[in-house]
Amino acid sequence: MAIAAIIIAIIALIICWVPFAGAFVALIALGISIPAWVTSKSGGRPAGVAIAATVISALAFLAGVLITILVIWVWDEFGDDIRDCTSSTMTQEQQDQCLEDRINDRFGIDPTP
């Protein structure tokens, strides 16, 4: 069980940058690694792999949650601007200028020297 947990924890660490999925896979790894740790300790076997899986999956879970929160915040903050500036009637240059103007307005940046 500990080997399965560490494999899933490593996969979770690799994909933790994918919103929602990384945190979900890390949660599965935690759900396997913690019982593997308890079972190892109660069975008198070494618990090093289970402990490593628990630590890796916890880190992957934290990273996955933070990245998910960041993506939600960015979409909430800039989603309307992106939708408004990417209409099919605008050229690519007009879309780029629209987004640049909106971002400059949002952050109070004056592009003229």
C-alpha positions as CSV (number, residue, x, y, z in Angstrom):
1,M,0.0,0.0,0.0
2,A,2.9,2.4,0.8
3,I,4.4,1.9,-2.7
4,A,1.1,2.7,-4.4
5,A,0.8,5.8,-2.2
6,I,4.2,7.1,-3.1
7,I,3.6,6.5,-6.8
8,I,0.3,8.4,-6.6
9,A,1.9,11.1,-4.5
10,I,4.7,11.6,-7.1
11,I,2.1,11.8,-9.8
12,A,0.1,14.3,-7.7
13,L,3.3,16.4,-7.3
14,I,3.9,16.4,-11.0
15,I,0.3,17.5,-11.9
16,C,-0.3,19.8,-8.9
17,W,-0.2,22.7,-11.3
18,V,-3.4,21.5,-12.9
19,P,-6.3,23.3,-11.2
20,F,-8.6,20.9,-9.2
21,A,-7.0,17.7,-10.6
22,G,-3.7,18.1,-8.8
23,A,-5.3,18.7,-5.4
24,F,-7.8,15.8,-6.0
25,V,-5.0,13.3,-6.9
26,A,-3.0,14.5,-3.9
27,L,-6.0,13.9,-1.7
28,I,-6.3,10.3,-3.0
29,A,-2.6,9.8,-2.2
30,L,-3.1,11.1,1.3
31,G,-6.0,8.8,1.7
32,I,-3.8,5.9,0.8
33,S,-0.6,7.0,2.5
34,I,-1.9,7.7,6.0
35,P,-3.5,4.2,6.4
36,A,-0.3,2.7,5.0
37,W,1.7,4.6,7.6
38,V,-0.5,3.4,10.4
39,T,-0.5,-0.1,9.1
40,S,3.3,-0.1,8.8
41,K,3.8,1.1,12.4
42,S,1.3,-1.3,13.9
43,G,2.8,-4.2,11.9
44,G,6.3,-3.5,13.0
45,R,7.5,-2.8,9.5
46,P,9.5,0.3,8.4
47,A,7.3,3.2,7.7
48,G,9.7,5.3,5.7
49,V,8.0,4.9,2.3
50,A,4.6,5.6,3.8
51,I,5.9,8.7,5.6
52,A,7.5,10.0,2.4
53,A,4.3,9.4,0.5
54,T,2.4,11.4,3.2
55,V,4.8,14.3,3.1
56,I,4.9,14.4,-0.7
57,S,1.1,14.2,-1.1
58,A,0.6,16.8,1.6
59,L,2.9,19.2,-0.3
60,A,1.2,18.4,-3.6
61,F,-2.2,19.0,-2.0
62,L,-1.1,22.4,-0.7
63,A,0.4,23.4,-4.0
64,G,-2.7,22.1,-5.9
65,V,-5.0,24.1,-3.6
66,L,-3.0,27.3,-3.9
67,I,-2.8,27.0,-7.7
68,T,-6.5,26.3,-7.9
69,I,-7.2,29.4,-5.8
70,L,-4.9,31.4,-8.0
71,V,-6.6,30.3,-11.2
72,I,-10.0,31.1,-9.7
73,W,-8.9,34.5,-8.6
74,V,-7.3,35.3,-12.0
75,W,-10.4,34.2,-13.8
76,D,-12.7,36.1,-11.5
77,E,-10.5,39.2,-11.8
78,F,-9.8,39.2,-15.5
79,G,-12.5,36.9,-17.0
80,D,-14.8,39.7,-18.1
81,D,-11.9,41.6,-19.7
82,I,-10.8,38.6,-21.6
83,R,-14.4,37.8,-22.8
84,D,-15.0,41.5,-23.8
85,C,-11.7,41.9,-25.7
86,T,-11.7,38.6,-27.6
87,S,-14.8,39.2,-29.8
88,S,-14.7,37.8,-33.3
89,T,-15.3,41.2,-34.8
90,M,-11.9,42.5,-33.6
91,T,-8.6,41.9,-35.3
92,Q,-5.8,40.3,-33.3
93,E,-4.1,43.8,-32.9
94,Q,-7.3,45.3,-31.6
95,Q,-7.8,42.4,-29.1
96,D,-4.2,42.9,-27.9
97,Q,-4.7,46.6,-27.5
98,C,-8.0,46.1,-25.7
99,L,-6.4,43.7,-23.2
100,E,-3.4,46.0,-22.7
101,D,-5.6,49.0,-22.0
102,R,-7.8,47.1,-19.6
103,I,-4.9,45.8,-17.6
104,N,-3.2,49.2,-17.6
105,D,-6.5,50.7,-16.3
106,R,-6.9,48.0,-13.7
107,F,-3.4,48.5,-12.2
108,G,-3.3,52.2,-12.7
109,I,-0.5,52.1,-15.2
110,D,0.0,55.1,-17.6
111,P,1.8,53.8,-20.7
112,T,2.8,57.3,-21.8
113,P,6.1,58.5,-20.4
